[in-house]
């Protein structure tokens, strides 16, 4: 218990607590390390005074009255408050050292909320002597009612926590969803994730929707992105010549990566065309459009210089019987735009 000869230590604890709050605010949010040092020093000083004076922060005062009673309560409240700030400071330093301040802010907010809730219940029970059990029971009923009213919002919150813990992506990663939506992760918060698309638009995705879809992270293990481009060359040319020309096109492009080296795959051949697939990698998904444009222009120039012809798309060719008696001929030709097929 606390007696009258403990008034001086109580006054000292109050002074340390108030001074710590003032210096903590003066440090600002941009200096987390300095803030943590201040918190540790003042909390350690307050704890040392409590230990030397043999004052327990876990017992309710019953012997003090008037000014001494108020000093004892305020000293304990300040001690619990500094304990919470010290714990939160360690969490923030840990996140900063891991260089994940943006990705982990959901988890940080959750930990901060749990710390403040625990400290608030401790102050109510140990300092003010109020029964905590009925309060927790009542709070549980209120939480259930609020949870039923905010099911969708809570689903987004817990999905956001799961995504943050799973580390499927980070701020700045380029991701693609199962429905085809893709973009760079610009921001994550409690309710949604914002993607900056290649069209420079922001797509806001609720975390619950994002958690239910397959996510392809195109920034891992690195930012390079593979592209497959299909070309059709007229079949009156030797396939080996077509392959060598396409390799020459790929090797001469500046916007694609040299490692791993690009490749040309001869897919199929028929009476009309040789279908080839160009496989190459670009530095990032955002640069694929420029790379494709460069390659298509180079293919046109090389075909023109080497006497190769591009084949018509397979969809533009129709096979129809010739309307002639006892004739077994086939007409092959392009279908005019807008003309009905028979």
Order of alpha helices (4+ residues) and beta strands (2+ residues): alpha-alpha-alpha-alpha-alpha-alpha-beta-beta-beta-beta-alpha-beta-beta-alpha-beta-beta-alpha-beta-beta
